[in-house]
Amino acid sequence: MQHQKFFEEFLGKKAGSFITLPQSGSSRINYIASAEGKKYVVTYNENIRENEAFLYFSQLFTGLELNTPKVLSINEERDLYIQEFLGDKTLSEVISQEGESERVKDLVRKSLKALFELQTKTLGKVDFRSSFEYESYDDLPITHDLYYFKNFLLDVLEIDYHKSTLLKEFKKISEIIQKIEPKTLMIRDFQSRNILVDEKDSVFFIDYQSAMEGPAGYDVISFLYQAKANFSKGFQEEMRTYYLSFWENEAEREALKQSFRWMQMMRYLQVLGAYGFRGLIQRKSHFLASLFQGIDNIYELNQSWNVISQQFPELYFIILRLKSQEIQSKIEDLIID
């Protein structure tokens, strides 16, 4: 096998094992390879542009001594590379097993502290022209996220809405989100399944190839409010406060607080679009399993934050429809099919 051969040429010896990992939402193929008791991660990806972004950020993060994997070798075609192995378990797996245990709380705190360090150590040091799809969280990715929700959830479920009214609301949302401060490097898909935990309970970040410049609060909300983790409100509040404690500048800290609800709304809508596309269309079980929780999350925000009903009434009524018995039954039928 070509991929195993590349690994063995790098080591100068035969592999003890070379195991393919299950794929999730990506087209990348990851292997766990081992030789003489030491493990490595081998990644194959035909998307060279995505690889170049990951390799650029990996080199940057390694140079700043951040908690991310070192890239050990890259093939000439730059579609195959070897990374150091950092842990057998994801934080998501630990949360599934232990809930909000003291260990989980400690791991979440470590993750938030490491996120803050990554955000601040990279300030002024990133060439965002090396980003994968977007340089910054401006009108293009914001509008894409909103249309993702519309196209792959609302339209797939055949939910009625007034098209021009909704699109005007999307435009208004984009204008507001673009003005949110402070801005830092934004990992974009910062969640517990992209955080590895080693035997010493150290945490490491992976899957950061989609990083761009964006609101500092986005990754915090992406992490603490992910549907699968389903953290309690008290836990979320405690960890938000913990993260905010790292920000010494009062104006920045207050701006972050003000941004959190906006980030919740954007993340919830983007994630529901992903659940629609990866789950309802591509039939990937991980995404189907979280769909109802994702709807519960946006519904709860819709009810508790009156900005949506006051400024975006079309979106408000669409979210109400998502919780109707008709739509819930339709989702159940689609999942069974």
N, C-alpha and C positions, 0 to 999 in steps of 0.2 A: 504493500500500500504506500502510495506516494507520500502521504502526510506522516506516516510512521517513519518512513525512510529519512525524511528531512530531520525529524527529531533524533533519530539514531546517528545521523551524520553530525549533528550538533554535539551530541554527547561523546561520540567516538566509541559507542558500545551499543549492544542490543537493549531494547526496552524490556523491562520486566512485565509491564502491562501497558495497554493503550486502549482506553475505554471511551466510547462516544457518549456524551451527555445528551439528555433529551433537549430538544429545542423548545423555546417558548414563543415569544413574539418576534423573534429575529430570524433572519436567514443564515446567520452565522452558525458554524459547526464548531463546537468545543469538545476537546478530548482531555481526559485526565491521564497523563502518561507518567510512568514511574521507572526508575532504574536504581538498583542497589539501595532501596529503601527511601529514596527521595522522589517527591512528586513535582510535576510541572503541569502547566496548562498550555495546550496547543490549540490555536484558533485558526480556522480557515474561513475566509470570507471573500467572495468574488467582487464585492463592492469596494473598489480600491479607494474611492474618495472617503468612504466611511473609515477604512483602515488608516488612511493618512491622518484623519482627524484624531482617531484614538492614539496613534503612535505619537503625534505631536503633543497631545495633552499628557500622555504617559511620560514623555521625556521632560516636559516642563515640570510636572508634579514630582518626579524623581529628583530633579535638580533642586527643588524646594523642600525635599525631605518630607513629603506628604504621605499619607497612608494609602497608597495606591500601588498596584503591581509594577515591578520592573520588567521591561521587555528585554529578553535575553538574546533573541536572534530573530531575524526577518529574512525571508527568502528573496531572491532577485525580483520576482514578479510582484512582491509586496502584497500577496494575498494569503500568506501563511506566516504565522509568527508564534514564538514561544514566550510565555510569561512565567514568572515565579508563581508557585502555588502558595496561597495565603490562608486557606482554611477549607475544611470539609463542609461546614454548615453556613447557611445564610441566616441573617437575623430573622427573616421571615419564618424560617423553620423553628427557630428558638421561640418566637412569639406564639406560633401555633401550638407548641408543646407546653409553654409555661404561662401564657397570658401576660398579665401585668405583674409578674413576680419581681422581687427585688433585683434579681439578676437582669431581667429585661429592662427595668428602670435604669440600671447602671449602664447597660449596653446602649440604650437610647441616649442617655446623657453623653456617653463617650462619642457617639455618632454626631450629636449636635455640636459638641465642642470641636471635633475634627472638621465638621462642615464650616464652622466659623473660621477656623485656622486656614482652611483652603480658600475661603472667600477673601480673607484679608491678606494672606501671603501672596496671592496671585494678582492683587490690585496693581494695575499699571505694568504688568509683566506679560500679559496675554496678547498675542496677535490674533484677533478674532477673525482675520481673513483665512485662518487655518481651520475654522469651524466646519462642520460637516454640511449642514443644510442651511443654517441661518447664523449670521454674525451676531445679531441681537434680537431680543424679544420685542420686535417692533410690529408694525401693522401686518406684515406678511405672515409670521407664525401665529400671531393672535387671531387673525382672520381665518387662517387655516384651522386652528383649534375649534373655533366656533362653527365653521362649516363642517368639520369632522363630526361634531355632535349632531348637526342638522341632517347631513347626508346619510350617516351610517346608523343613527338611532331613530330620529324623528321620521325620516322618509322610509326607512326599512319597516318601521312599525305603522306606517301610514297614518301618522297623527296630523290632523288638520291644523293649519295655522295660516295667518295672513302674511304672505311672503314678503312683500315690500316693507311692512311694518317690522317684522322680525329682522330683516337685513339692515334696516335703519338703526334698530337697537344694537345690533352687532357692531355697526360702525361707531356708535357712541361709546360702547364698551371699549373698543380698541383705542379710541382717543384718550379715555381715562387711564387705561392700563399703561399706555406708553409714557405717561407722566409720573408714574410711581417711582419713588426713591426710597432708600439708597439702591444703587445698582452695583452688582458684583458679577463674578463668574457664576452662572446658573447651570447646574448640572443637567437640569431638565427632567430626568427620570430618576430622581433621588427617592428611593423607597427601599424597604427592608429586604426585598429579594435581590437588591443590588449592593448589599452590604454583607461582606463575609466576616465570620467570627472564627478565630483560631482557638487552639487548646488553652491559651492563656487569657481568653476573653478580650483580646485586642480586636479592633474593628478595622476593616479595609474597604475602600470604595472601588467598585467596578462599573462597567457599562456607562462611561461618561463621554462617549464619543459625540453625543448630541449637545455638548456644552456650548453655551453662548453667553453673551452679556445680557443680564436681565435683573429683575427685582430680587433683592436678597431674600425676601420672604417667601418666594415661590417654592424653593426646595424644602424649606421648613414645613410649609403646609403640605406639600406633596408627601413628605415623610410621615408627619403626625396624623394626617387625615386620610391615609390610604384605606380603601374599603376593606381589604383583606385583613389588615391588622385589627380594625374595628376597636381602636382604643376608646376608653371612656372619656367623657368630657372633662372630668377632673384630671385625668392623666394628661390629656392634651393641653389643658390650661397650665398645669404644673411645668410641663416640658417647654411650652412656649415662653413662660416666664424665665425658665432656666436659660434658654437661648438668648433672650433679650438682655440678660444680665451681663453678657460679654460686650455689649455695645455701650461704651462709656459716654459717647456723645448723645446728649439728651434729645436733640432735635432728630438725629437719625433713629434713635430708639422709638420716639413717638411716631415718626413716619412709618417705621416698620409695623407698629401696632395698628395704625390706620390702614395699612395695606393688607392685613391678614384676611379679612373677609373677601376682598377683591380677588386675592390669590386662591381662596377656597372656591369661589365661584368658577374661576377660570380652570382650575385643576379638575374640579368635579365634571365640568362640561367636556373637557378634553378627554378625560378618562372614560366617560360614558360613550363618547365617539369611538374610542379604542375598543371598549367592550362590545359595541355594536359590530364593528368591522371584524375584529379578531374572534369574537364569540358567535354572534348571530350569522355572520357570513362565512368566516373561515372555520367555524365550529371547533375552536380551541377551548378545551374544558376549563383551563385556568381562568379565562376571561368570562365564560358563561357563569361560572360559580360565583363571581363577584358582582354580577349585573344588578341583582335586586338590592344588594347593600349600597351599590353606587347610586341607585335611584333614591334610596332612603336618605343618603347623605345630602344630595342636592335638594330634596324635598324639605328636609329639616332646616337647611339654610334658607330656603325660600320662605318658610314660615316664620323664622326667627329674625331675619334681617330685612327690614321693610324697604331697603333701597331697591330691591328687585321689583317689588310690586309698584313702587312709586315712580321709578325711572324706566323700567323695562316691563310694562304690563303684558305685552304679548308673550315674552319669555316666562313671566310669572304664571300665566294660565296654561302654558305648555307643560311646565313642571307639575302643575296640579294634575293635568291629564295623565302624566306618567304614573301617578299613584292610583288612577281609577281602576275599578275592577275589570273593565273592558281591556285596558292596555296590559294590566298584570296577567290576565288570562291569555292574551295574545302572546306575551313573552313566554309563558309556560308552554304553550303549544309549539312555539318555535324551538324551544330548548329540547322538548321531547322528540320533535321531528329530526 
